Amino acid sequence: MSVIAADDDLEGAPRPRGTNYINAERGIVSWLTTVDHKRIGLMYLGSVLVAFALGGFFALLLRLELLSPGHTIMSANQYNQAFTLHGAVMTFLFIIPSIPGALGNFLVPILLGAKDVAFPRLNLLSLYLYWIGAIFTLSSIVTGGLDTGWTFYVPYASTTNTSVLSVTFGIFVLGFSSVLTGLNFIVTMHKLRAPGMTWYRMPLILWSLYATSIVQILATPVLAITLLLLMAERVFHIGIFDPALGGDPVLYQHFFWFYSHPAVYIMILPGMGIISELIAVHAQRKIFGYKAIAFSSVAIALVGFLVWGHHMFVSGQSEVAATIFSFLTFIVAVPSGIKVFNWVSTLYGGSIKFTAPMLFAMCFLFLFTIGGLTGLFLGMLSVDMHLHDTYFVVAHFHYVMMGGTVTAFLGGLHHWWPKMTGRMYSQKLAAVAAALYFIGFNVTFFSQFILGTRGMPRRYYNYLDQFQPLHAFSTFGSWLLGVGFLLMLYYLLKSLKSGAIAPQNPWGGKSLEWTDAASPPVTENFEHRPVVTEGPYEFNEGKS
Amino acid sequence: MSATDKPARENEFQVAHHFDSADVQFDAGRMGIWLFLVTEILLFGGLFCAFAVFRSWYYADFVEAHHHLNRVMGAVNTVVLICSSLTMALAVRSAQMSKTKLTSLLIGVTLALSCVFLTIKFFEYSHKFHEGLLPGRYFTAEGFHGHHAGIFFAVYFMMTGIHGIHILIGMGLMIWLLRRNMRGEFSSRYYAPVEGFGLYWHLVDLVWIYLFPLLYLIG
């Protein structure tokens, strides 16, 4: 009953479709009690997009405030709260759950040829925990804000009179949500592969989600205990982190970064997986170095556990420790480099189609490479002394987290949108939006590299007049980004109403979601249990 | 579509729709439990790490403070927990052999032993509260030479407190297991929840086996 192919960009009148996972049951209760991984993925998608809009709103406010020195639109205290919420919302409510929660939930069972994840009810619980955690985190907006930065460094976090408790408790709960998702994915990949789906026939996004899940399981509990200790410190003043009582604030930083550095791999690894799919499918080319990409994901996950100290070069840790952390930081660049080279090699000789997902993949290659290379500047001890806590760091992690993960997320969203919703969006508008995004991003953040090298400290409300032109330039870029996102919202929503019906395989992909599942898929994914006989990247390459 | 080819008795176990067979489903559940236990070890790992750091910093204070813990109560509790681990292991075995009544009895004994553990812990805690042997700012006990005994009690209360919460959760789960067992849901064909809980309970026991010597014996 696969849907008949329709032309890509034709905005023809929508035709009635058969039963699928979206219309199989009706009513809000059927959604809230569903155990279908696709519906849970869709609810995750809606939730993380709301969080992204909220975090983006704070970002625009921040940039507007920084348009000119001194007071522009908000007070210094409001500024502190705005950047804290921007960071906390973007990190914990958007990036971490974005790709695994939304796209991963939708894709993992389908790509494996399974009917669902291993623990469907646990999956729903993970979504509920996400909502509960989000409510606690966001409640701080109305209960006095939060001004610690998203890192909650003690001793300030144990003395400020803003609502540290509700946010840390919210993030504690969000951690459980993240662990459950990771646990579910690992077991699913081990136990629910379709007949013939060997490990080396798995699409690369599954390898990267597997690596992500390992990090989620091994790192998140440490954050949980750190936040529990922080809450106890704040409520009972137990003296573990508070130097006034004999505690050690640097221990807090070790604990925090033992989670939060691996967490940046929770954020970037799924994005790397998406890029592997996008580049292979939209260049119709067998992925170059399948095993190298697969194992570099695992390598990043493992080495990523050993580099947390590079956030603490100026915290007073020993010189020996700093030197070792610096060395290991360089090591972790190797598997990332392996991936980039393999993606570029895949493009070589491919029949590249500049579809919207491919445009985002190209953006990713540029932005992530810049983000990754500037990471090496910061990993170098002597250079870091100068650049630590400046806008250079801000620019670096935005190039990796936004230029990397968000770009990949957008690419993945455009790639699997037809599969998830059964509708095509306008390729022309998508190309315009991708261009706006790329230009807006570089205008916003490249100027911050320059600001940082000239000594502009991060998180400052006020600044010297000499920085004003670059700050204004950056703010202008943030508006371009905002317009780009609004445009995406417009044509994606429009596609739901009047987009052309998506064919089963609009991009010519070879993995199971394109070859064996309808757009959108039926409730248990496949009409017939798929049997896998070859890898996911066996494209017919006559001429190259 | 789904695997409902065998006629089902009342309360008979049925393979969930997305698994090929009961074996795969059991394996998946078992793997999930083991992964969950890994997260538990890392959770406690943070506390053990904090213990190691502060013990090396404030060695004399830790030694002095640990003399104020009640070794007899701690030792009795250790024996109680190890016994409860044994009865739980036997409960898993009897569930595997479809001996429903024996399973109920053994889970009941495990539950009773966990109550004993918490009762003893309650008396230990109330004694500490009474003496002012409390964390950080609330540390009011007198006659200490060092200034950092409060940190020892911070670590002590965090570690034993989080362990105690795990015992409490375990008790809730045992009541749930008992109810399901009495309804006849567990047999040699399906005992995964009993086994999974058994693994959890052994881990809770194991954590205590490390806590007891570290806190009570060597300080």
Interface residues (C-beta under 8 A of the other chain):
Chain A: P109 A114 K115 D116 V117 A118 F119 P120 L122 V179 L183 N184 I186 V187 H190 K191 L192 I217 L218 A219 T220 P221 V222 A224 I225 T226 L228 L229 A232 E233 F236 H237 I238 G239 I240 D242 L245 G246 G247 D248 L251 F255 E524
Chain B: M1 A16 H17 H18 F19 V24 D27 A28 M31 G32 L35 F36 V38 T39 E40 L42 L43 F44 G45 G46 L47 C49 A50 V53 F54 W57 Y58 P135 G136 R137 Y138 H147 H148 G150 I151 A154 V155 F157 M158 I162
